[in-house]
Amino acid sequence: MTARALGADAVLVADTHDGQLVETITRVTEDFGGKFSVESGMPWRPLIAEWKRSGGVVIHLTAYGLPLPKIIRAIRQSRRDKMIVVGAEKVPAELYHLADWNVAVTNQPISEVSALGIFLDWLFDHSLGKQFADGKLTILPTEHGKRIIEN
């Protein structure tokens, strides 16, 4: 949901099929709108290979990469489609070589979702508040409480 809310077009969960995740994100997209796809269970190596063959670039978020503030301009300037990879604890060394950019959001341990959220915020130049016109529901900002309207 973080990727969707912050401007990504899709999420691919490699290697593990997670039907619950797919169902949840599909339901949120139907309720709140936008064009967003989610798939799970595909092996990561063929996914990355096909992405690169089709002309896309791979951005790997890792504590061991180049600092985000120093590399973000080059990433933004690239007109190629971007795949952002966020690995778990034991990322194979191969991924560091397959990536076009290894980017460090921080050089400290950080959750994968946090790293993705921070990276997308920087990538899209802090343009929070994405709204989708085709949603069944819209959240209205309010100082106290919750306001949701049905469209």
matplotlib code that plots the C-alpha trace (Angstrom):
import matplotlib.pyplot as plt

x = [0.0, 2.9, 4.1, 0.6, 0.0, 3.4, 3.2, 4.4, 2.4, 2.9, 4.3, 5.9, 6.6, 9.2, 9.6, 6.7, 3.1, 1.0, -2.7, -3.7, -1.4, -2.7, -6.3, -5.8, -4.0, -6.6, -9.4, -7.8, -7.2, -10.8, -12.1, -9.7, -9.0, -6.0, -4.3, -2.1, -1.2, 0.1, 1.5, 3.4, 5.3, 7.5, 11.2, 13.3, 16.1, 14.0, 11.9, 15.0, 16.5, 13.3, 13.0, 16.5, 16.0, 12.9, 15.0, 14.2, 16.7, 16.9, 17.3, 18.3, 17.6, 20.4, 22.3, 25.5, 24.7, 25.4, 23.6, 20.2, 20.7, 23.8, 22.3, 18.6, 19.1, 20.6, 17.8, 15.1, 16.8, 16.7, 13.6, 13.7, 11.1, 12.3, 12.1, 12.8, 14.1, 13.8, 15.4, 15.1, 17.9, 20.1, 20.2, 22.4, 25.6, 24.4, 21.7, 24.3, 25.8, 22.5, 21.3, 21.9, 22.0, 22.5, 21.0, 21.3, 18.3, 20.4, 23.5, 21.6, 19.2, 15.8, 12.6, 12.0, 8.7, 10.3, 13.2, 10.7, 8.5, 11.4, 12.9, 9.6, 9.1, 12.5, 12.0, 8.7, 10.1, 8.0, 4.7, 2.6, -1.2, -1.8, -5.5, -7.3, -10.4, -11.9, -12.1, -15.3, -14.1, -12.2, -10.5, -11.0, -8.3, -9.6, -8.0, -9.8, -11.6, -12.2, -14.0, -14.6, -17.0, -18.5, -18.1]
y = [0.0, 2.3, 1.9, 2.6, 5.7, 7.2, 6.9, 3.5, 1.6, -2.0, -4.3, -7.6, -9.8, -12.3, -15.9, -16.2, -16.2, -14.1, -14.3, -12.2, -9.3, -9.4, -9.5, -6.6, -4.3, -5.1, -4.2, -0.9, 0.0, -0.8, 1.3, 4.3, 4.2, 4.4, 1.9, -0.3, -4.0, -6.5, -10.0, -12.4, -15.7, -15.0, -15.8, -12.6, -13.4, -13.8, -10.8, -8.6, -10.1, -9.4, -5.9, -5.0, -6.7, -4.4, -1.3, -0.7, 0.1, -1.5, 0.5, -1.6, -0.1, -1.2, 0.3, -0.4, 1.8, 5.4, 8.0, 8.8, 12.6, 12.2, 9.9, 10.9, 13.6, 11.0, 8.6, 11.2, 12.3, 8.7, 8.4, 4.7, 2.7, 1.9, -1.2, -0.6, -3.7, -3.9, -7.1, -9.0, -9.7, -11.9, -10.3, -12.4, -10.6, -11.0, -8.4, -5.7, -6.4, -6.6, -3.2, -0.1, 1.8, 0.6, 3.3, 3.8, 5.6, 5.4, 3.5, 2.0, -0.9, 0.2, -1.7, -2.4, -0.5, 2.5, 2.5, 2.2, 5.0, 7.4, 6.6, 7.2, 10.4, 11.6, 10.2, 12.1, 15.2, 15.1, 15.3, 13.6, 13.5, 11.4, 11.4, 9.1, 10.3, 6.8, 5.7, 4.6, 6.3, 9.5, 10.4, 14.1, 15.7, 16.8, 18.0, 15.5, 12.3, 10.6, 11.8, 9.4, 10.2, 7.8, 8.9]
z = [0.0, 0.6, -3.0, -4.3, -2.1, -3.0, -6.8, -7.9, -10.6, -9.4, -6.7, -7.5, -4.5, -5.7, -4.8, -2.2, -3.2, -0.8, -1.8, 1.3, 0.2, -3.4, -2.2, 0.3, -2.2, -5.0, -2.6, -1.6, -5.2, -6.1, -3.1, -3.4, -7.2, -9.4, -11.7, -9.6, -10.1, -7.6, -8.3, -6.1, -6.4, -9.4, -9.2, -8.9, -11.3, -14.4, -13.4, -13.3, -16.5, -18.4, -17.0, -18.1, -21.5, -22.0, -21.4, -17.7, -14.9, -11.5, -8.3, -5.3, -1.9, 0.5, 3.4, 1.5, -1.5, -2.5, -0.3, -1.6, -1.6, -3.8, -6.4, -6.6, -9.4, -11.8, -11.0, -11.6, -14.9, -16.3, -18.6, -18.4, -16.5, -13.0, -10.9, -7.2, -5.4, -1.7, -0.4, 2.9, 5.3, 3.1, -0.3, -2.8, -3.9, -7.5, -6.9, -6.2, -9.6, -11.5, -10.1, -12.1, -8.8, -5.3, -3.1, 0.6, 2.2, 5.4, 6.4, 9.4, 9.5, 8.3, 7.5, 3.8, 3.8, 5.4, 2.9, 0.0, 1.3, 1.8, -1.6, -3.4, -1.5, -2.8, -6.3, -6.8, -5.2, -2.0, -3.9, -1.2, -1.3, -4.5, -5.3, -7.7, -9.4, -10.0, -6.4, -4.7, -1.5, -0.8, 2.5, 3.4, 5.5, 8.9, 12.1, 14.3, 13.5, 10.2, 7.1, 4.2, 1.4, -1.1, -4.7]

ax = plt.figure().add_subplot(projection="3d")
ax.plot(x, y, z, "-o")
ax.set_aspect("equal")
plt.show()
